[in-house]
């Protein structure tokens, strides 16, 4: 197997010992400065062109950090300590240059309420279920309970405990019946959870999240969650962990085995998820997850892989999944060996006519230095790289190494182990490692000492003077020249074929990345369209209801508002003029009375005053008053007619 030359990037970070890989970035925790370093690798051109950003935490960590875990969309980084975890909200500056030192908000996961007086609670495992939901397992209150949390960025504190699930222990309803505890005979006590992992699958129109929990005794449990329940922020999830999943065939059942230091990963393959776990030191079991009925689950072991063991009796340290190819995962052991494993049998397990292919295993790297972290990163121009960080044993120098192995599917699936590249040896480029047996035989022939004969064929008349030995030498040299040219062409053709295969692999990686981005954008657009459609329907219903209420209000206003005709308007205007005239007359009468009283002598009696003029005025006023009274009587009749 051939590799492209590894790219080595020295990391001058003496105070950073904990790392993790993002999609195109390297994250590290600086315990001395209580900060994060972010190294962008998306557009690196040489070893000196590194975009390093330093993010200071707003919260001081009180315990040592063991591990870093990114959420799926790389917006929150979990710092896993021995007793708790800290959540750091990363700034959204993807594909942007470094901005120096910045302050990042951070929160600590709130402690669970317990009656235990012990404070030595240990955080056993941490797993992201989605971008805003995660699950943890703690030793207190119980190491057989899984706790679900939700991130609320808009809320003060930002972390909400959603629900607690019991794994392998009876629920409260099973423990008591009619107020009395149930007595059950158990051969062994419930063991601790040692590992969590998540797989996803589709069941019709539903998207399901499968949370797997492995216990120290080897039992594997599963919790099935509807993804819509998490997205809709439902108060309580109705599903729960069931009984241990039975592993078939029974010869591969891990009942009673010690899995304290085991690994568990889940591949969200189609049509069935694949569960991969380790039992012995370097023994890997690949199982397909089957669900024949609603409440029946099985793990059927398809293949088991035994990795070679050296004199150090190494164990499997970590396993990672290739997100671009769900059939590939990588394994790193304690002796700094890295293996690439590709599954071929997942697509033909339903086809009874096809023979199930064996798993393809490639030994990629053997490093003399300690491998701290492995991961997969993507660059803007050269696709996906396998990245790992090494640390020397003596001077503790760190180095980031990137390699590009060929695709496993381009090689024969019948072989198990391939030639690996040692990081301490140089390897010539443009030189073929493998040749056919025919070319090897020709090379052995050409090892002989050969020289051109002194006598050559010049004319037809000199043929008789050439001896048989000279003729043989000439013929042999002629065949030698042809063979050398043939070998050279074959080597050039082989090199060209390797280059084309590498180019095809790069093209496939770029296409996979583009397809993944397009599918993610399509899902985002689809979700946004659904949200906008719901908002439109709500606004349409609101406006329809408002229009109905507005129509009712208009009708009420029209019923209670009288409509005046032209005749009524003229009559009201005439009445107003009459009122003005009457007021004027009353003022004149009062003035006239005052004038008469002032002009008459005191000794003249009232009966002698001439009242004729005043009576005339009274008659005139009375006439118009009667007229106004008659017009008022006619107003109700006009209102009823209109």
Secondary structure per residue as TSV (DSSP state, phi and psi in degrees):
chain	resnum	aa	ss	phi	psi
A	1	X	-	360.0	136.4
A	2	X	-	-107.7	151.1
A	3	X	B	-128.6	154.4
A	4	X	-	-74.7	156.6
A	5	X	-	-58.9	133.6
A	6	X	-	-67.8	143.7
A	7	X	E	-96.5	124.6
A	8	X	E	-108.7	127.1
A	9	X	E	-124.1	109.9
A	10	X	E	-67.6	138.3
A	11	X	E	-110.1	107.4
A	12	X	-	-91.2	74.2
A	13	X	-	-134.7	76.5
A	14	X	T	-66.8	-25.4
A	15	X	T	-97.5	5.2
A	16	X	E	-108.9	120.2
A	17	X	E	-124.3	-12.4
A	18	X	E	-113.8	126.8
A	19	X	E	-131.3	161.1
A	20	X	E	-155.0	157.0
A	21	X	E	-106.4	135.4
A	22	X	-	-96.2	-163.8
A	23	X	S	-65.2	-41.5
A	24	X	S	-140.6	21.9
A	25	X	E	-141.9	158.0
A	26	X	E	-112.7	126.8
A	27	X	E	-110.2	138.7
A	28	X	E	-140.2	152.8
A	29	X	E	-109.5	124.5
A	30	X	E	-97.7	104.3
A	31	X	T	-72.1	-27.8
A	32	X	T	-72.5	-40.4
A	33	X	T	-100.2	2.3
A	34	X	T	51.3	56.1
A	35	X	E	-148.3	168.9
A	36	X	E	-111.6	145.4
A	37	X	E	-113.4	138.6
A	38	X	E	-125.1	119.4
A	39	X	E	-110.8	115.8
A	40	X	E	-81.2	128.7
A	41	X	-	-119.5	13.6
A	42	X	T	-74.1	-29.3
A	43	X	T	-133.7	43.9
A	44	X	-	-77.0	140.6
A	45	X	-	-114.4	-31.0
A	46	X	S	-149.2	176.7
A	47	X	T	-71.6	-16.8
A	48	X	T	-94.3	-8.8
A	49	X	-	-97.5	79.6
A	50	X	-	-118.6	132.7
A	51	X	E	-99.4	98.8
A	52	X	E	-105.7	128.9
A	53	X	E	-119.7	142.4
A	54	X	E	-116.0	126.4
A	55	X	E	-116.1	114.8
A	56	X	E	-85.8	142.2
A	57	X	E	-90.0	139.4
A	58	X	S	-76.0	-13.1
A	59	X	S	-120.8	132.7
A	60	X	-	-83.4	122.8
A	61	X	-	-75.2	133.8
A	62	X	-	-96.9	-7.7
A	63	X	S	-136.7	162.9
A	64	X	-	-70.9	142.7
A	65	X	E	-90.0	132.1
A	66	X	E	-101.3	-30.8
A	67	X	E	-155.4	152.8
A	68	X	E	-118.5	133.8
A	69	X	E	-133.3	122.3
A	70	X	E	-90.9	145.4
A	71	X	-	-78.2	167.7
A	72	X	T	-57.1	-38.8
A	73	X	T	-96.9	11.7
A	74	X	S	57.2	40.5
A	75	X	S	-103.8	-20.9
A	76	X	E	-133.2	133.9
A	77	X	E	-113.5	125.0
A	78	X	E	-94.3	125.4
A	79	X	E	-99.4	108.9
A	80	X	E	-90.2	116.1
A	81	X	E	-101.8	-174.9
A	82	X	S	-71.8	-36.1
A	83	X	S	-112.6	-18.0
A	84	X	-	-153.7	-173.2
A	85	X	E	-138.5	146.0
A	86	X	E	-114.2	137.2
A	87	X	E	-107.0	122.3
A	88	X	E	-109.4	125.3
A	89	X	E	-89.9	110.4
A	90	X	-	-79.4	144.4
A	91	X	-	-70.3	142.7
A	92	X	-	-88.5	80.6
A	93	X	-	-125.1	49.5
A	94	X	T	-68.3	137.1
A	95	X	T	62.2	23.1
A	96	X	-	-112.7	155.2
A	97	X	-	-67.2	167.1
A	98	X	-	-65.7	145.9
A	99	X	-	-118.1	20.3
A	100	X	-	77.6	-147.7
A	101	X	E	-87.8	133.9
A	102	X	E	-138.9	164.8
A	103	X	E	-103.9	128.4
A	104	X	E	-112.4	135.7
A	105	X	-	-70.5	145.4
A	106	X	E	-143.3	146.5
A	107	X	E	-131.3	152.0
A	108	X	E	-103.6	143.7
A	109	X	-	-66.0	126.6
A	110	X	-	-64.8	143.8
A	111	X	-	-72.6	149.6
A	112	X	-	-80.6	148.8
A	113	X	-	-75.9	130.0
A	114	X	-	-147.7	155.2
A	115	X	S	-88.7	-5.1
A	116	X	-	-74.0	140.3
A	117	X	-	-85.2	-9.8
A	118	X	-	-75.6	142.3
A	119	X	-	-110.0	3.6
A	120	X	-	-89.9	55.4
A	121	X	-	-78.1	136.9
A	122	X	-	-115.2	133.9
A	123	X	E	-82.0	112.0
A	124	X	E	-81.8	-48.2
A	125	X	E	-154.2	159.6
A	126	X	E	-141.6	134.9
A	127	X	E	-146.0	138.8
A	128	X	E	-86.1	129.8
A	129	X	S	-93.0	-34.1
A	130	X	S	-152.4	-170.4
A	131	X	S	-69.9	-21.6
A	132	X	S	-123.3	2.9
A	133	X	E	-127.8	140.9
A	134	X	E	-145.5	160.9
A	135	X	E	-126.2	143.6
A	136	X	E	-133.5	160.5
A	137	X	E	-129.1	126.1
A	138	X	E	-121.6	155.5
A	139	X	S	-73.1	-23.5
A	140	X	S	-128.6	130.6
A	141	X	S	-78.9	-23.1
A	142	X	-	-155.2	135.7
A	143	X	T	-80.8	3.4
A	144	X	T	-109.0	22.0
A	145	X	E	-123.9	141.0
A	146	X	E	-113.6	129.1
A	147	X	E	-111.2	128.6
A	148	X	E	-100.5	131.8
A	149	X	E	-125.1	159.1
A	150	X	E	-131.6	140.2
A	151	X	E	-91.4	128.9
A	152	X	-	-120.9	91.6
A	153	X	T	-63.4	-31.0
A	154	X	T	-78.9	-11.2
A	155	X	S	-101.6	144.4
A	156	X	S	-65.2	132.3
A	157	X	S	95.9	-47.9
A	158	X	-	77.5	-5.3
A	159	X	E	-130.1	126.9
A	160	X	E	-124.8	129.5
A	161	X	E	-78.8	120.3
A	162	X	E	-90.9	-53.7
A	163	X	E	-162.4	157.4
A	164	X	E	-119.5	132.7
A	165	X	E	-116.1	136.4
A	166	X	E	-89.6	135.5
A	167	X	S	-119.3	108.8
A	168	X	S	76.9	11.3
A	169	X	S	-126.6	148.3
A	170	X	-	-65.6	143.0
A	171	X	-	-72.2	174.0
A	172	X	H	-63.1	-35.5
A	173	X	H	-67.8	-30.3
A	174	X	H	-81.2	-24.4
A	175	X	H	-75.1	-30.0
A	176	X	E	-126.5	142.1
A	177	X	E	-138.6	118.6
A	178	X	T	59.2	36.5
A	179	X	T	83.7	-6.6
A	180	X	E	-112.5	137.8
A	181	X	E	-68.7	143.2
A	182	X	-	-80.1	139.6
A	183	X	-	-103.4	120.0
A	184	X	-	-124.9	142.3
A	185	X	-	-88.1	123.4
A	186	X	-	-121.8	133.3
A	187	X	S	-75.0	-24.0
A	188	X	S	-151.7	159.5
A	189	X	-	-80.9	160.7
A	190	X	-	-68.3	130.1
A	191	X	-	-89.4	175.0
A	192	X	-	-85.1	150.8
A	193	X	E	-76.2	132.5
A	194	X	E	-113.6	-20.5
A	195	X	E	-155.4	141.5
A	196	X	E	-123.0	147.6
A	197	X	E	-157.0	164.2
A	198	X	E	-127.8	141.1
A	199	X	E	-132.0	158.7
A	200	X	E	-126.9	146.2
A	201	X	E	-152.4	160.6
A	202	X	E	-106.8	136.6
A	203	X	E	-130.5	93.7
A	204	X	T	70.0	-124.8
A	205	X	T	-90.3	-4.5
A	206	X	E	-90.2	143.7
A	207	X	E	-108.3	118.4
A	208	X	E	-108.8	142.7
A	209	X	E	-107.6	122.5
A	210	X	E	-104.7	114.1
A	211	X	E	-100.5	115.4
A	212	X	E	-102.5	139.6
A	213	X	E	-128.7	124.0
A	214	X	E	-104.8	133.6
A	215	X	E	-98.8	169.3
A	216	X	T	-66.1	-24.6
A	217	X	T	-87.3	2.6
A	218	X	S	98.3	-9.0
A	219	X	-	-70.6	141.1
A	220	X	E	-118.7	129.2
A	221	X	E	-117.5	158.9
A	222	X	E	-138.3	137.3
A	223	X	E	-119.1	125.2
A	224	X	E	-103.9	120.2
A	225	X	E	-121.5	131.8
A	226	X	E	-72.6	126.7
A	227	X	H	-62.2	-29.2
A	228	X	H	-66.3	-28.0
A	229	X	H	-64.7	-36.2
A	230	X	H	-74.5	-41.0
A	231	X	H	-67.3	-35.4
A	232	X	T	-85.8	1.2
A	233	X	T	55.8	48.3
A	234	X	-	-68.6	147.2
A	235	X	S	-66.1	-41.7
A	236	X	-	-137.8	138.8
A	237	X	-	-95.8	126.3
A	238	X	-	-77.5	-25.9
A	239	X	-	-74.6	163.5
A	240	X	-	-152.4	167.3
A	241	X	-	-69.6	135.6
A	242	X	-	-97.3	-150.4
A	243	X	S	-75.3	165.9
A	244	X	-	-58.7	140.5
A	245	X	-	-74.5	130.7
A	246	X	E	-78.0	135.3
A	247	X	E	-102.5	125.3
A	248	X	E	-116.7	149.6
A	249	X	S	-63.8	162.5
A	250	X	G	-64.2	-21.3
A	251	X	G	-67.6	-22.0
A	252	X	G	-99.8	6.9
A	253	X	-	-68.1	136.3
A	254	X	-	-98.0	25.8
A	255	X	T	-62.6	126.6
A	256	X	T	82.7	-4.0
A	257	X	-	-77.9	159.2
A	258	X	-	-89.8	113.3
A	259	X	-	-116.0	31.4
A	260	X	T	-61.7	-36.5
A	261	X	T	-112.1	32.3
A	262	X	-	-85.5	165.5
A	263	X	-	-118.6	150.6
A	264	X	E	-143.8	123.4
A	265	X	E	-133.9	154.6
A	266	X	E	-125.6	132.0
A	267	X	E	-104.4	123.6
A	268	X	-	-84.2	65.5
A	269	X	-	-85.0	165.0
A	270	X	S	-112.0	136.9
A	271	X	S	-91.3	-8.9
A	272	X	S	-124.4	139.3
A	273	X	-	-64.8	150.9
A	274	X	E	-116.5	129.7
A	275	X	E	-107.3	127.2
A	276	X	E	-122.7	126.0
A	277	X	E	-142.4	160.7
A	278	X	E	-112.2	144.1
A	279	X	-	-119.3	-58.2
A	280	X	S	-86.2	-169.5
A	281	X	S	-61.2	-49.8
A	282	X	S	-132.6	38.0
A	283	X	E	-108.9	124.8
A	284	X	E	-115.7	134.4
A	285	X	E	-115.8	130.5
A	286	X	E	-111.0	117.4
A	287	X	E	-123.6	144.9
A	288	X	E	-98.2	138.3
A	289	X	E	-88.5	117.5
A	290	X	E	-114.3	144.0
A	291	X	E	-136.0	75.9
A	292	X	E	-65.9	-34.7
A	293	X	E	-129.9	-179.7
A	294	X	T	-64.3	-39.6
A	295	X	T	-112.9	18.6
A	296	X	E	-119.3	130.1
A	297	X	E	-134.5	138.8
A	298	X	E	-136.5	152.1
A	299	X	E	-115.6	110.5
A	300	X	E	-99.9	119.7
A	301	X	E	-76.7	116.9
A	302	X	E	-92.6	-41.8
A	303	X	E	-146.9	150.2
A	304	X	E	-130.4	139.2
A	305	X	E	-121.7	131.9
A	306	X	E	-112.3	111.0
A	307	X	-	-80.6	149.4
A	308	X	-	-65.3	147.3
A	309	X	-	-117.8	131.6
A	310	X	-	-95.8	-166.1
A	311	X	T	-70.9	-14.9
A	312	X	T	-85.1	-4.0
A	313	X	-	51.5	56.4
A	314	X	-	-68.2	161.5
A	315	X	-	-123.5	163.7
A	316	X	E	-76.3	122.9
A	317	X	E	-91.8	-41.2
A	318	X	E	-156.7	155.9
A	319	X	E	-136.9	136.7
A	320	X	E	-128.2	158.2
A	321	X	E	-108.2	141.0
A	322	X	-	-82.4	110.5
A	323	X	S	-69.6	-26.0
A	324	X	S	-79.6	-25.5
A	325	X	-	-133.3	103.7
A	326	X	T	-69.3	-6.1
A	327	X	T	-92.5	-2.1
A	328	X	E	-117.4	137.9
A	329	X	E	-143.5	159.6
A	330	X	E	-119.3	144.0
A	331	X	E	-125.1	135.1
A	332	X	E	-124.4	130.4
A	333	X	E	-105.7	177.6
A	334	X	T	-73.6	-10.8
A	335	X	T	-97.4	18.0
A	336	X	S	64.6	36.6
A	337	X	E	-101.5	139.1
A	338	X	E	-121.0	129.2
A	339	X	E	-118.5	144.7
A	340	X	E	-110.0	127.2
A	341	X	E	-124.6	127.4
A	342	X	E	-122.4	132.5
A	343	X	-	-97.0	126.4
A	344	X	-	-106.0	-14.9
A	345	X	G	-88.4	-6.4
A	346	X	G	-70.4	-24.6
A	347	X	G	-87.5	-13.4
A	348	X	S	-123.2	21.3
A	349	X	S	-75.6	-21.0
A	350	X	S	-88.7	-19.3
A	351	X	-	-88.1	109.6
A	352	X	T	-72.1	-19.9
A	353	X	T	-78.7	-20.8
A	354	X	S	-94.7	146.4
A	355	X	-	-83.2	135.7
A	356	X	-	-72.0	123.6
A	357	X	-	-79.1	150.9
A	358	X	-	-80.5	160.9
A	359	X	-	-72.8	140.3
A	360	X	E	-96.7	123.4
A	361	X	E	-117.9	131.1
A	362	X	E	-126.0	132.8
A	363	X	E	-87.5	113.9
A	364	X	E	-92.5	-51.1
A	365	X	E	-137.6	141.8
A	366	X	E	-128.8	113.9
A	367	X	-	-111.9	138.4
A	368	X	S	-76.6	-16.9
A	369	X	S	-94.0	159.2
A	370	X	E	-73.7	129.1
A	371	X	E	-90.5	116.3
A	372	X	E	-82.7	-43.9
A	373	X	E	-150.0	141.9
A	374	X	E	-124.1	155.4
A	375	X	E	-171.7	179.4
A	376	X	E	-123.8	131.8
A	377	X	E	-126.0	158.6
A	378	X	E	-121.2	137.3
A	379	X	E	-110.8	164.8
A	380	X	T	-74.1	-23.0
A	381	X	T	-117.2	-28.7
A	382	X	T	-116.8	17.5
A	383	X	E	72.8	-143.9
A	384	X	E	-96.3	141.8
A	385	X	E	-127.2	147.8
A	386	X	E	-88.5	119.5
A	387	X	E	-117.7	142.7
A	388	X	E	-152.0	154.0
A	389	X	E	-111.6	127.1
A	390	X	E	-109.3	155.3
A	391	X	E	-139.4	124.4
A	392	X	-	-70.5	151.6
A	393	X	S	-77.5	-29.5
A	394	X	S	-89.1	-64.1
A	395	X	S	-96.9	4.4
A	396	X	-	57.6	35.3
A	397	X	-	-78.9	139.8
A	398	X	E	-108.0	149.4
A	399	X	E	-147.8	134.7
A	400	X	E	-97.2	124.0
A	401	X	E	-119.1	132.2
A	402	X	E	-120.5	131.4
A	403	X	E	-133.3	158.4
A	404	X	-	-126.3	86.5
A	405	X	B	-72.2	155.6
A	406	X	-	-68.1	159.9
A	407	X	-	-65.3	137.4
A	408	X	G	-66.3	-28.6
A	409	X	G	-73.1	-11.1
A	410	X	G	-84.1	-10.0
A	411	X	S	-103.1	170.7
A	412	X	-	-72.5	134.8
A	413	X	T	-81.4	-8.2
A	414	X	T	-80.1	-24.6
A	415	X	-	-80.4	154.2
A	416	X	-	-108.1	-50.1
A	417	X	-	-120.3	144.6
A	418	X	-	-123.9	168.7
A	419	X	-	-63.9	137.3
A	420	X	-	-112.0	160.4
A	421	X	E	-99.1	123.2
A	422	X	E	-87.0	135.2
A	423	X	T	-74.7	-9.1
A	424	X	T	-102.7	5.5
A	425	X	S	-122.1	149.8
A	426	X	-	-90.2	151.3
A	427	X	-	-133.8	129.6
A	428	X	-	-75.5	138.5
A	429	X	S	-94.0	156.1
A	430	X	S	62.1	31.9
A	431	X	-	-129.2	125.3
A	432	X	-	-77.4	139.5
A	433	X	S	-94.2	-24.8
A	434	X	-	-121.4	142.2
A	435	X	-	-142.1	158.8
A	436	X	-	-75.3	164.1
A	437	X	H	-63.7	-32.2
A	438	X	H	-63.5	-43.8
A	439	X	H	-67.0	-34.6
A	440	X	H	-63.9	-40.8
A	441	X	H	-65.1	-40.1
A	442	X	H	-64.6	-39.2
A	443	X	H	-62.4	-37.8
A	444	X	H	-64.7	-37.3
A	445	X	H	-65.2	-39.0
A	446	X	T	-75.2	-5.6
A	447	X	T	-69.2	-26.8
A	448	X	S	-59.8	154.8
A	449	X	-	-76.1	123.8
A	450	X	-	-129.8	145.1
A	451	X	-	-148.6	154.4
A	452	X	-	-74.4	140.7
A	453	X	-	-70.6	156.2
A	454	X	S	-72.4	-31.7
A	455	X	-	-96.2	129.1
A	456	X	-	-122.9	164.8
A	457	X	-	-84.1	109.3
A	458	X	-	-103.6	-46.9
A	459	X	S	-135.0	167.7
A	460	X	G	-69.7	-23.9
A	461	X	G	-76.3	-17.6
A	462	X	G	-96.2	11.5
A	463	X	G	-65.8	-36.6
A	464	X	G	-67.1	-22.7
A	465	X	G	-82.4	-8.5
A	466	X	S	-86.3	128.1
A	467	X	-	-80.4	166.5
A	468	X	H	-65.3	-36.7
A	469	X	H	-66.3	-41.9
A	470	X	H	-65.6	-39.1
A	471	X	H	-63.8	-38.8
A	472	X	H	-64.2	-40.3
A	473	X	H	-64.5	-44.1
A	474	X	H	-60.4	-45.5
A	475	X	H	-64.5	-40.1
A	476	X	H	-66.4	-40.6
A	477	X	H	-66.4	-35.5
A	478	X	H	-63.2	-44.8
A	479	X	H	-65.0	-33.8
A	480	X	H	-62.9	-45.7
A	481	X	H	-62.3	-43.0
A	482	X	H	-63.9	-41.5
A	483	X	H	-65.3	-42.4
A	484	X	H	-62.6	-42.5
A	485	X	H	-63.7	-39.8
A	486	X	H	-64.2	-43.7
A	487	X	H	-63.4	-42.9
A	488	X	H	-62.1	-41.4
A	489	X	H	-65.2	-41.2
A	490	X	H	-64.1	-40.4
A	491	X	H	-65.9	-42.7
A	492	X	H	-62.0	-41.3
A	493	X	H	-64.6	-39.7
A	494	X	H	-65.2	-42.6
A	495	X	H	-64.0	-42.2
A	496	X	H	-63.4	-38.8
A	497	X	H	-64.8	-41.4
A	498	X	H	-63.2	-42.1
A	499	X	H	-62.7	-40.4
A	500	X	H	-66.7	-38.4
A	501	X	H	-64.2	-40.8
A	502	X	H	-65.5	-41.6
A	503	X	H	-63.8	-39.8
A	504	X	H	-64.0	-39.8
A	505	X	H	-64.8	-43.5
A	506	X	H	-61.2	-41.0
A	507	X	H	-64.9	-40.2
A	508	X	H	-64.9	-40.6
A	509	X	H	-63.0	-44.4
A	510	X	H	-62.3	-40.4
A	511	X	H	-66.2	-39.6
A	512	X	H	-63.3	-42.9
A	513	X	H	-62.4	-44.5
A	514	X	H	-63.6	-42.2
A	515	X	H	-63.5	-39.5
A	516	X	H	-65.0	-43.3
A	517	X	H	-64.0	-41.4
A	518	X	H	-64.4	-42.3
A	519	X	H	-64.9	-39.6
A	520	X	H	-64.5	-43.5
A	521	X	H	-64.1	-38.5
A	522	X	H	-64.5	-42.2
A	523	X	H	-64.0	-40.1
A	524	X	H	-63.1	-43.6
A	525	X	H	-64.2	-40.0
A	526	X	H	-64.8	-43.9
A	527	X	H	-64.0	-40.3
A	528	X	H	-65.5	-38.3
A	529	X	H	-64.1	-41.3
A	530	X	H	-63.5	-41.4
A	531	X	H	-63.8	-44.9
A	532	X	H	-64.7	-37.0
A	533	X	H	-64.5	-42.2
A	534	X	H	-63.7	-42.8
A	535	X	H	-62.7	-39.3
A	536	X	H	-64.3	-44.0
A	537	X	H	-63.1	-40.8
A	538	X	H	-64.3	-42.6
A	539	X	H	-67.9	-37.1
A	540	X	H	-64.6	-43.4
A	541	X	H	-64.9	-39.7
A	542	X	H	-63.7	-44.1
A	543	X	H	-69.6	-34.2
A	544	X	H	-64.9	-43.4
A	545	X	H	-64.3	-40.5
A	546	X	H	-64.7	-38.9
A	547	X	H	-65.3	-39.6
A	548	X	H	-64.2	-43.1
A	549	X	H	-65.8	-37.6
A	550	X	H	-65.5	-39.4
A	551	X	H	-62.3	-41.9
A	552	X	H	-62.9	-40.2
A	553	X	H	-64.5	-39.5
A	554	X	H	-63.4	-42.2
A	555	X	H	-64.1	-39.4
A	556	X	H	-64.7	-41.9
A	557	X	H	-63.3	-41.2
A	558	X	H	-65.4	-36.9
A	559	X	H	-68.4	-35.0
A	560	X	H	-95.5	0.4
A	561	X	S	-108.0	113.1
A	562	X	-	-69.4	145.8
A	563	X	-	-106.9	120.0
A	564	X	-	-92.8	135.9
A	565	X	-	-85.6	175.7
A	566	X	H	-66.2	-38.0
A	567	X	H	-63.2	-40.8
A	568	X	H	-65.0	-38.8
A	569	X	H	-63.9	-43.5
A	570	X	H	-64.1	-40.0
A	571	X	H	-65.3	-42.9
A	572	X	H	-63.6	-37.3
A	573	X	H	-64.7	-41.9
A	574	X	H	-65.1	-40.8
A	575	X	H	-60.6	-36.5
A	576	X	H	-66.6	-39.1
A	577	X	H	-66.2	-42.2
A	578	X	H	-60.0	-40.5
A	579	X	H	-63.5	-39.8
A	580	X	H	-65.3	-42.8
A	581	X	H	-64.0	-43.4
A	582	X	H	-62.3	-42.6
A	583	X	H	-62.0	-39.8
A	584	X	H	-65.3	-42.5
A	585	X	H	-63.5	-40.8
A	586	X	H	-62.9	-36.2
A	587	X	H	-66.7	-41.4
A	588	X	H	-65.0	-41.1
A	589	X	H	-61.3	-43.7
A	590	X	H	-63.6	-41.9
A	591	X	H	-63.6	-40.2
A	592	X	H	-65.2	-40.2
A	593	X	H	-61.4	-43.7
A	594	X	H	-62.2	-40.4
A	595	X	H	-65.1	-41.9
A	596	X	H	-66.1	-43.2
A	597	X	H	-62.2	-39.5
A	598	X	H	-69.9	-32.1
A	599	X	H	-85.1	-27.7
A	600	X	S	-74.6	143.1
A	601	X	-	-70.9	159.3
A	602	X	T	-70.4	-33.1
A	603	X	T	-81.2	-6.9
A	604	X	S	-82.0	136.9
A	605	X	-	-81.8	160.7
A	606	X	G	-68.1	-28.8
A	607	X	G	-68.9	-20.1
A	608	X	G	-88.1	-8.5
A	609	X	S	-73.3	141.4
A	610	X	-	-78.2	112.0
A	611	X	-	-99.1	12.0
A	612	X	H	-65.5	-43.8
A	613	X	H	-66.4	-40.4
A	614	X	H	-66.9	-39.5
A	615	X	H	-63.9	-36.5
A	616	X	H	-61.8	-42.6
A	617	X	H	-65.1	-40.3
A	618	X	H	-63.0	-39.8
A	619	X	H	-62.4	-43.9
A	620	X	H	-61.5	-43.5
A	621	X	H	-67.0	-40.7
A	622	X	H	-64.4	-33.9
A	623	X	H	-62.9	-46.3
A	624	X	H	-72.0	-29.8
A	625	X	H	-65.6	-42.7
A	626	X	H	-62.9	-37.4
A	627	X	H	-63.6	-44.0
A	628	X	H	-64.2	-39.6
A	629	X	H	-62.8	-41.3
A	630	X	H	-65.1	-40.3
A	631	X	H	-65.1	-35.6
A	632	X	H	-66.5	-34.6
A	633	X	H	-65.7	-30.8
A	634	X	H	-78.2	-18.2
A	635	X	H	-60.7	-47.4
A	636	X	H	-60.2	-36.5
A	637	X	H	-62.8	-40.9
A	638	X	H	-66.3	-40.0
A	639	X	H	-62.0	-39.8
A	640	X	H	-69.0	-36.5
A	641	X	H	-67.8	-31.8
A	642	X	-	-85.7	360.0
